[in-house]
Amino acid sequence: MTHDPQELLGKAQDWWRTDIIDIHPGEIAIRGYAIQDLIGRLSFPQMIWLMVRGEVPSREQATLLEAALVASVDHGPHAPSIAIARMSVTCGIDLNNAMASAINVLGDVHGGPGQQCMELYARVDVMMKDGRASDEAVEQALDAFVAEHGKIIPGFGHRFHPIDPRVAPLLALVSEAAAGGHVGGRFATIGREVERALLRRTGKAIPMNIDGVTAVIFSELGFQPPLGRGLFILSRSVGILAHAWEQAQQGVRIKGPMPKEIPYTYSGPQRRPFDPQR
């Protein structure tokens, strides 16, 4: 089968289609803006927004996004992703490999609750738009979520912090942005309603955590839930890089998850003879 050369060239040019970037010799344009016009004028959060959403956000929107990104950068070496980055470096690999190793564990359990919480908030929001009262919508959304995913509600409660110190200042920024008309404020209301519903259901306070409050912010800013996880990964990558670099400077080789002086627990069979005739 023969092909017209121009047809083949057209197919090759159409193989990758993108609205994001247009590059020619000596020219780089991001979403239609010349890169030289953006350098020194856009903040990094504004650039993130432009890349994934297609337009430049307002400074108020970018400020709220930046606050969420700043709040999530690190949670210490006991966080599995950070520990993996540090252990990886001691195995002699480069920073990019250590970062990739750490980022690869940011799945549904460690890294995904923010996205899942956004999905829960979105479900409540749809129910409220259908005419249900906020408490009714929250209860029905929680029932559906528990039926699908189990009793743990992402975005609420923390294994380390009785009260997550990042929540209050972020919610205050959301309230300020809502008062200025920069966000609607309804997802902040939904987040607080979920918190109250969990108290009613369990009889104990299960406060909003960093995943719950960043889910509020990302939802208020109009990001889709999968992008919520992506934004968290962008943020946590900063902590991963910092810890990997710090560990690299310490010069320790092959550092495992705990000191060698601390034994693990063996739970297999007791010592037994091996019969080569079996």
N, C-alpha and C positions, 0 to 999 in steps of 0.2 A: 504494500500500500504506500503510495506516494502522497506527500503533503506539500501544499504550497508553502514556500519559505516564509512569506509574510504571515500566513495563518499560524505557523509554528511560532514565529516571533511574538505574535499577539497572545497566543496561549501561554508562552513563557512569561510575558509581562503581566498577565492576569493571574499567574499562579498564586502570588501573594497579593491580596488587596488590603489596603489599610487607609483609614481616615486620620491616622495619628501623625505620621511624619512624611515629609516630602524632601528627598535629598537629591541634589545634583552637584557636580563639581563646583566647590566654592559656595554652595547654598545649603542651608538646613532650615526647614520650616516645621514647627510643631503646631499642629492643628491650625495651620494657615499663618502663624506668627513667625517671623524671622527670628532665629535663635538669638541674634545679636540685640534684638529689641527686648528680649526677655531677661537676658543676663543682667543682674544687678537691679532688676525691677520687680521680679517675682520672687516671693519666698519659696522655700522648698515645699511647704504644704500647698501653696497655690499651684505649684508645678505638678504635684501629685494630682490635684483636682483637675487641672487642665488635661493631663494625660488620660485619666480614666473617665472623665465626664465630658470633655470636649470644649468646655468654656472656662474662662477665668472666674473664680469665685470672688465674692466681695471680701474685703479685709476682715469683716466680722465673721463670715463663714470660715475663712482660713484660720482665724484666731481660735475658733472653737475646735476645728479639726486638729490644729497644732497642739492644743491642750490635751486632747485625747491621746495623741501620739506620744507626747512627752510623758504622760502618766504611765504608759505601758512598757517603757523601754526595758525594765529589768525587775526581777524579783529574787535575785540572789542565787548562789550556787546550788541550793537545794531544789530549784526548779529544774526538771529533767533536761530541758533544752540547753540551759546554761551549763549544767554539769557535763552534758555530752560534749559541748564545745570545748570545755576545759580538758576533759579526758582525751579528746581527739588530738588536741595539740600536743599532748605529752607522748603521743604515739609517733610523732615526727612528721605529721602532715601539715600542709600549708593552711593559712587562714581561710582561704576560700573553701577548702575541703572541710575544715572544722565548722564553718558557718553552714555549709550545706548539710552536714550531718545533723546539726542542731535543728535547722529549719525543717528537716524531713520528719521530725517527731511532733511537729505542731499540727496534730490531727484533731479528731473530734473531741478527745478528752482533754488534751493539753494544747490549747490554741484555738479550739473550735467553739467553746461555749458562747463567745460573743456573737458569732454568726447564728447559733441556735437560739440565743436570746432575742436577736433581731427578728428571727422567724416567728417566735412566740409573740412579740410585740405587734408584728404585722398582722398576725391572726386576730389578735384582740382589736386592732384598729379596724379591720374589715368588718368584724362583728358589730362594733360601735357604729360604723357607717350604715349598717343594715338596720339600725334603730334600737339595738339592745343598749340597756344601761351599762355604764362602765363596769360596775361590779359583776353584773350578770355576764357580760362579755368575757371578763377575766376568768371567772369561774369555769365557764364553758371551754375557754381556750386551754386552761390548765388541765381540765379533765381530759381533753383530747390529747394534749401533749404527754401527760402521764400514761395514757393508754398506748401511745405510740412508742415512747422512749423510756418509760420508767419514772420512778418517783423523784429523781434528782432534777431540780429546776435550774438550768444554767443561768448564771448571772446573779445568783443569790446564795449567800453563805460563803464562808471562806475557812479553809482548814487551818489557816495560820492567824488571821486577823479576826477578832470578835467584831470589830468595826473597821472596815477597810478605810484607811485614811485618805484615799484618793477620791472617794465618792462625793463627799460634801463640797469640796471646792469645784469639782466638775459640774455638779448639779447647780451650784451657784452661778457658774458661767452660762449654763443653759438658761436659767431663769433671767439672767441679764440680757442674753441674746433674744429671748422671747419677748421681754419687755420692750426691746428696741425694734421688734418686728422682723428680726433677721431669721428666726425660726418660728415654727408654729406653737411649740410647747406641748403638743398632745402626747408625744412619746414619753416625755418626762412624767406627765400625768399617768400614763399607762404603767410606767415602771414603778411609780409609787403605789398604784393600785395593786399590782402584782405583789409587792412587798406586804401590803396590808392583807391581801388574800392568803398569803402563806402564814401569816400570824393567826388568822382565823382558823385555818385548816390544821395547824400543828400545835397551836397554843403556845408557841415560842417565837421569838423574833428571829427571822432569817434575813439579815440585812442585805441590801444590794451590794455587790462587789464590783471590782473594776470591769469585769465583762458586762455586767448589767448596766453600768453607767456609760461605758463607751458604746454599748448597743443603743442607749438612748441618744447619744450624740450623733452617731452615724445614721441612725434612723431619722433624727430631726434634720440632718443635712441632706437626706434624700438618697443615701447610698443603699444599694441592694445588699441583702444579707451575705452573699458570697464575697462581696468586696469588703465586708466587715472583717472577715478572717484575713483577707489579703492585707488590709490596713494594719491589723494587729501584727502580722508577720513583719511588715515594714518597720513597725515600731520596735518589736522585740529583737530584730536583727541588730539594732544599735547595741543593746546589752550583750547579745551574743558576740559581736565583734569585740567589744571592750573586754569581756571576760577571756575570750580566746587570746587576745593580745597580752593581757596581764599574765595569764598562765604561761604564755610563751617566754615572757621575760624572767620567769622564776626558774627556768632551766631544769625542771623535774622531768624525768623520763618515765613513761608507762605508769601513769597515775590512775589507779582503779577507782571504783566507787567508794571505797572505804580503806582506811589504813590496813596494811597487811597484818598488823598485830591483832586486829579484831576479826575473829573467825566468822565464817558464815554458818548457817545451820544445815547440817546434813540430815536428810530424812529418809534415805534409802535403806536397803537391806544391810544387816550386820555383815561383818567379814565372813566369807564362806569359801570353802575349797573349790577349786575348779577341776572337774573331771574331764580330761581330754578325750575319754572314750564316749562321752555322751553324744 
